[in-house]
Amino acid sequence: MKEINVQEAFLEAGYQISPEAVKLIVSHSLPKDLVCYILEHIDESVFVIETEHIDLSSFESEYPSSVKDDSGTISDVASKVGSDVSSQVSQNS
């Protein structure tokens, strides 16, 4: 997943994201799922997502082993964010 795709996903959801947070997401092994997780759990009072807003330990405990089922689709937990954001993330990959 490219940095610009991560930025676009957050912009479409109404958030700005710091370059450091983008790099953290892009470098993760599950960037799409992490984007979905962050959007699902972000405090609505946050306008600019920084690295301290990304709780990797909670994400990794909720998404233990790649979060993909046998068919290779994103898990139900990740899909709760909404089809628009998930579709945008998938299209930009």
N, CA and C atoms as an extended XYZ file, in Angstrom:
279
Properties=species:S:1:pos:R:3:atomname:S:1:resname:S:1:resid:I:1 pbc="F F F"
N         0.850       -1.166        0.000 N   MET     1
C         0.000        0.000        0.000 CA  MET     1
C         0.899        1.234        0.000 C   MET     1
N         0.610        2.163       -0.861 N   LYS     2
C         1.435        3.359       -0.992 CA  LYS     2
C         1.029        4.421        0.019 C   LYS     2
N         1.984        5.323        0.301 N   GLU     3
C         1.710        6.406        1.241 CA  GLU     3
C         0.535        7.257        0.789 C   GLU     3
N         0.476        7.578       -0.505 N   ILE     4
C        -0.605        8.435       -0.998 CA  ILE     4
C        -1.962        7.766       -0.822 C   ILE     4
N        -2.023        6.432       -0.961 N   ASN     5
C        -3.278        5.713       -0.772 CA  ASN     5
C        -3.753        5.807        0.672 C   ASN     5
N        -2.827        5.724        1.613 N   VAL     6
C        -3.178        5.851        3.026 CA  VAL     6
C        -3.716        7.251        3.287 C   VAL     6
N        -3.034        8.251        2.772 N   GLN     7
C        -3.481        9.636        2.971 CA  GLN     7
C        -4.872        9.847        2.386 C   GLN     7
N        -5.108        9.322        1.184 N   GLU     8
C        -6.414        9.472        0.536 CA  GLU     8
C        -7.521        8.810        1.348 C   GLU     8
N        -7.252        7.640        1.894 N   ALA     9
C        -8.260        6.926        2.683 CA  ALA     9
C        -8.675        7.760        3.894 C   ALA     9
N        -7.698        8.374        4.561 N   PHE    10
C        -8.026        9.188        5.733 CA  PHE    10
C        -8.683       10.504        5.339 C   PHE    10
N        -8.238       11.100        4.245 N   LEU    11
C        -8.871       12.343        3.779 CA  LEU    11
C       -10.336       12.119        3.442 C   LEU    11
N       -10.633       11.011        2.783 N   GLU    12
C       -12.025       10.711        2.439 CA  GLU    12
C       -12.874       10.471        3.679 C   GLU    12
N       -12.255       10.021        4.747 N   ALA    13
C       -12.983        9.805        6.001 CA  ALA    13
C       -13.052       11.084        6.834 C   ALA    13
N       -12.408       12.159        6.360 N   GLY    14
C       -12.476       13.438        7.054 CA  GLY    14
C       -11.343       13.712        8.017 C   GLY    14
N       -10.254       12.988        7.895 N   TYR    15
C        -9.111       13.161        8.789 CA  TYR    15
C        -7.856       13.549        8.010 C   TYR    15
N        -6.959       14.223        8.697 N   GLN    16
C        -5.613       14.427        8.190 CA  GLN    16
C        -4.731       13.438        8.931 C   GLN    16
N        -3.583       13.124        8.341 N   ILE    17
C        -2.684       12.168        8.972 CA  ILE    17
C        -1.252       12.654        8.812 C   ILE    17
N        -0.484       12.517        9.867 N   SER    18
C         0.903       12.981        9.838 CA  SER    18
C         1.751       12.057        8.973 C   SER    18
N         2.835       12.576        8.413 N   PRO    19
C         3.737       11.733        7.616 CA  PRO    19
C         4.298       10.556        8.414 C   PRO    19
N         4.562       10.763        9.693 N   GLU    20
C         5.084        9.681       10.525 CA  GLU    20
C         4.054        8.566       10.683 C   GLU    20
N         2.796        8.940       10.854 N   ALA    21
C         1.736        7.938       10.991 CA  ALA    21
C         1.548        7.177        9.682 C   ALA    21
N         1.657        7.871        8.558 N   VAL    22
C         1.565        7.207        7.253 CA  VAL    22
C         2.672        6.172        7.115 C   VAL    22
N         3.894        6.553        7.470 N   LYS    23
C         5.023        5.626        7.366 CA  LYS    23
C         4.827        4.406        8.260 C   LYS    23
N         4.294        4.613        9.455 N   LEU    24
C         4.032        3.501       10.363 CA  LEU    24
C         3.027        2.530        9.743 C   LEU    24
N         1.971        3.062        9.168 N   ILE    25
C         0.939        2.222        8.556 CA  ILE    25
C         1.485        1.482        7.344 C   ILE    25
N         2.174        2.203        6.464 N   VAL    26
C         2.709        1.605        5.242 CA  VAL    26
C         3.710        0.506        5.554 C   VAL    26
N         4.479        0.666        6.617 N   SER    27
C         5.493       -0.326        6.954 CA  SER    27
C         4.925       -1.556        7.666 C   SER    27
N         3.673       -1.493        8.108 N   HIS    28
C         3.060       -2.625        8.800 CA  HIS    28
C         2.733       -3.734        7.807 C   HIS    28
N         2.704       -4.960        8.277 N   SER    29
C         2.423       -6.097        7.399 CA  SER    29
C         0.978       -6.151        6.920 C   SER    29
N         0.078       -5.474        7.612 N   LEU    30
C        -1.347       -5.442        7.243 CA  LEU    30
C        -1.845       -4.004        7.125 C   LEU    30
N        -1.330       -3.222        6.192 N   PRO    31
C        -1.692       -1.807        6.149 CA  PRO    31
C        -3.175       -1.542        5.906 C   PRO    31
N        -3.829       -2.322        5.053 N   LYS    32
C        -5.257       -2.104        4.781 CA  LYS    32
C        -6.082       -2.339        6.041 C   LYS    32
N        -5.800       -3.437        6.710 N   ASP    33
C        -6.536       -3.750        7.930 CA  ASP    33
C        -6.257       -2.714        9.012 C   ASP    33
N        -5.027       -2.236        9.078 N   LEU    34
C        -4.669       -1.233       10.075 CA  LEU    34
C        -5.407        0.074        9.807 C   LEU    34
N        -5.518        0.470        8.544 N   VAL    35
C        -6.292        1.678        8.197 CA  VAL    35
C        -7.729        1.514        8.662 C   VAL    35
N        -8.328        0.379        8.352 N   CYS    36
C        -9.712        0.124        8.767 CA  CYS    36
C        -9.856        0.158       10.287 C   CYS    36
N        -8.907       -0.451       10.978 N   TYR    37
C        -8.937       -0.484       12.436 CA  TYR    37
C        -8.839        0.924       13.023 C   TYR    37
N        -7.927        1.712       12.496 N   ILE    38
C        -7.752        3.082       13.005 CA  ILE    38
C        -9.025        3.883       12.792 C   ILE    38
N        -9.600        3.803       11.607 N   LEU    39
C       -10.824        4.558       11.329 CA  LEU    39
C       -11.984        4.093       12.194 C   LEU    39
N       -12.000        2.821       12.520 N   GLU    40
C       -13.063        2.292       13.368 CA  GLU    40
C       -12.918        2.743       14.821 C   GLU    40
N       -11.676        2.943       15.276 N   HIS    41
C       -11.424        3.213       16.689 CA  HIS    41
C       -10.956        4.636       17.003 C   HIS    41
N       -10.825        5.487       16.016 N   ILE    42
C       -10.286        6.831       16.270 CA  ILE    42
C       -11.306        7.686       17.027 C   ILE    42
N       -10.827        8.458       17.945 N   ASP    43
C       -11.663        9.404       18.676 CA  ASP    43
C       -12.097       10.494       17.701 C   ASP    43
N       -13.384       10.754       17.614 N   GLU    44
C       -13.899       11.721       16.646 CA  GLU    44
C       -13.407       13.142       16.879 C   GLU    44
N       -12.830       13.409       18.038 N   SER    45
C       -12.319       14.753       18.309 CA  SER    45
C       -10.917       14.954       17.724 C   SER    45
N       -10.310       13.896       17.207 N   VAL    46
C        -8.976       13.978       16.609 CA  VAL    46
C        -9.125       14.452       15.166 C   VAL    46
N        -8.356       15.479       14.798 N   PHE    47
C        -8.406       15.975       13.425 CA  PHE    47
C        -7.193       15.529       12.624 C   PHE    47
N        -6.047       15.438       13.290 N   VAL    48
C        -4.819       14.991       12.637 CA  VAL    48
C        -4.348       13.737       13.359 C   VAL    48
N        -4.300       12.636       12.635 N   ILE    49
C        -3.894       11.371       13.228 CA  ILE    49
C        -2.374       11.335       13.297 C   ILE    49
N        -1.870       11.159       14.503 N   GLU    50
C        -0.434       11.073       14.757 CA  GLU    50
C        -0.109        9.631       15.169 C   GLU    50
N         1.164        9.314       15.253 N   THR    51
C         1.555        7.950       15.625 CA  THR    51
C         1.014        7.551       16.994 C   THR    51
N         0.899        8.515       17.914 N   GLU    52
C         0.399        8.164       19.246 CA  GLU    52
C        -1.083        7.786       19.243 C   GLU    52
N        -1.796        8.055       18.158 N   HIS    53
C        -3.199        7.660       18.036 CA  HIS    53
C        -3.354        6.247       17.491 C   HIS    53
N        -2.245        5.621       17.104 N   ILE    54
C        -2.287        4.285       16.520 CA  ILE    54
C        -1.856        3.274       17.585 C   ILE    54
N        -2.809        2.489       18.049 N   ASP    55
C        -2.556        1.508       19.101 CA  ASP    55
C        -2.266        0.153       18.458 C   ASP    55
N        -1.000       -0.069       18.101 N   LEU    56
C        -0.617       -1.311       17.423 CA  LEU    56
C        -0.846       -2.551       18.275 C   LEU    56
N        -0.622       -2.452       19.571 N   SER    57
C        -0.804       -3.641       20.419 CA  SER    57
C        -2.264       -4.082       20.440 C   SER    57
N        -3.197       -3.142       20.512 N   SER    58
C        -4.621       -3.497       20.471 CA  SER    58
C        -5.005       -4.042       19.106 C   SER    58
N        -4.471       -3.408       18.061 N   PHE    59
C        -4.741       -3.884       16.704 CA  PHE    59
C        -4.271       -5.320       16.534 C   PHE    59
N        -3.049       -5.594       16.954 N   GLU    60
C        -2.492       -6.926       16.768 CA  GLU    60
C        -3.174       -7.978       17.632 C   GLU    60
N        -3.725       -7.567       18.773 N   SER    61
C        -4.471       -8.542       19.575 CA  SER    61
C        -5.851       -8.805       18.979 C   SER    61
N        -6.421       -7.803       18.320 N   GLU    62
C        -7.734       -7.975       17.694 CA  GLU    62
C        -7.616       -8.655       16.328 C   GLU    62
N        -6.487       -8.482       15.679 N   TYR    63
C        -6.211       -9.068       14.370 CA  TYR    63
C        -4.995       -9.988       14.517 C   TYR    63
N        -5.142      -11.123       15.172 N   PRO    64
C        -3.986      -11.929       15.561 CA  PRO    64
C        -3.091      -12.435       14.440 C   PRO    64
N        -3.614      -13.054       13.416 N   SER    65
C        -2.705      -13.637       12.429 CA  SER    65
C        -3.155      -13.319       11.018 C   SER    65
N        -2.899      -12.151       10.614 N   SER    66
C        -3.142      -11.629        9.275 CA  SER    66
C        -4.596      -11.316        8.989 C   SER    66
N        -5.507      -11.635        9.876 N   VAL    67
C        -6.902      -11.249        9.814 CA  VAL    67
C        -7.610      -11.642        8.535 C   VAL    67
N        -7.064      -12.549        7.799 N   LYS    68
C        -7.730      -12.950        6.564 CA  LYS    68
C        -8.249      -14.369        6.730 C   LYS    68
N        -9.451      -14.578        6.202 N   ASP    69
C       -10.008      -15.919        6.267 CA  ASP    69
C        -9.478      -16.745        5.098 C   ASP    69
N        -9.965      -17.945        4.945 N   ASP    70
C        -9.442      -18.849        3.925 CA  ASP    70
C        -9.618      -18.329        2.512 C   ASP    70
N       -10.634      -17.489        2.274 N   SER    71
C       -10.856      -16.969        0.930 CA  SER    71
C        -9.993      -15.755        0.636 C   SER    71
N        -9.277      -15.247        1.640 N   GLY    72
C        -8.379      -14.126        1.419 CA  GLY    72
C        -9.044      -12.770        1.535 C   GLY    72
N       -10.261      -12.703        2.060 N   THR    73
C       -10.944      -11.424        2.200 CA  THR    73
C       -10.669      -10.826        3.569 C   THR    73
N       -10.852       -9.527        3.675 N   ILE    74
C       -10.654       -8.859        4.959 CA  ILE    74
C       -11.716       -9.365        5.925 C   ILE    74
N       -11.339       -9.537        7.169 N   SER    75
C       -12.248      -10.091        8.174 CA  SER    75
C       -13.455       -9.198        8.419 C   SER    75
N       -14.460       -9.764        9.062 N   ASP    76
C       -15.674       -9.020        9.378 CA  ASP    76
C       -15.385       -7.815       10.256 C   ASP    76
N       -14.411       -7.938       11.139 N   VAL    77
C       -14.082       -6.808       12.016 CA  VAL    77
C       -13.620       -5.622       11.192 C   VAL    77
N       -12.756       -5.852       10.231 N   ALA    78
C       -12.251       -4.768        9.391 CA  ALA    78
C       -13.351       -4.197        8.511 C   ALA    78
N       -14.280       -5.010        8.081 N   SER    79
C       -15.312       -4.536        7.169 CA  SER    79
C       -16.360       -3.667        7.849 C   SER    79
N       -16.366       -3.623        9.180 N   LYS    80
C       -17.323       -2.796        9.909 CA  LYS    80
C       -17.127       -1.303        9.636 C   LYS    80
N       -15.953       -0.911        9.198 N   VAL    81
C       -15.660        0.506        8.976 CA  VAL    81
C       -16.593        1.096        7.950 C   VAL    81
N       -16.977        0.319        6.985 N   GLY    82
C       -17.871        0.799        5.944 CA  GLY    82
C       -17.326        0.476        4.584 C   GLY    82
N       -18.222        0.194        3.681 N   SER    83
C       -17.787       -0.242        2.361 CA  SER    83
C       -17.070        0.855        1.591 C   SER    83
N       -17.415        2.107        1.794 N   ASP    84
C       -16.772        3.184        1.046 CA  ASP    84
C       -15.277        3.263        1.356 C   ASP    84
N       -14.922        3.275        2.632 N   VAL    85
C       -13.505        3.377        3.005 CA  VAL    85
C       -12.773        2.112        2.592 C   VAL    85
N       -13.350        0.944        2.840 N   SER    86
C       -12.709       -0.313        2.463 CA  SER    86
C       -12.522       -0.397        0.964 C   SER    86
N       -13.519        0.033        0.211 N   SER    87
C       -13.407        0.014       -1.248 CA  SER    87
C       -12.320        0.952       -1.723 C   SER    87
N       -12.245        2.134       -1.133 N   GLN    88
C       -11.217        3.097       -1.529 CA  GLN    88
C        -9.827        2.556       -1.252 C   GLN    88
N        -9.642        1.950       -0.092 N   VAL    89
C        -8.354        1.381        0.253 CA  VAL    89
C        -7.997        0.271       -0.717 C   VAL    89
N        -8.956       -0.596       -1.041 N   SER    90
C        -8.703       -1.712       -1.955 CA  SER    90
C        -8.385       -1.222       -3.359 C   SER    90
N        -9.113       -0.234       -3.833 N   GLN    91
C        -8.901        0.281       -5.184 CA  GLN    91
C        -7.556        0.935       -5.340 C   GLN    91
N        -7.053        1.553       -4.285 N   ASN    92
C        -5.789        2.286       -4.369 CA  ASN    92
C        -4.569        1.415       -4.165 C   ASN    92
N        -4.769        0.131       -3.896 N   SER    93
C        -3.638       -0.754       -3.643 CA  SER    93
C        -2.921       -1.097       -4.924 C   SER    93
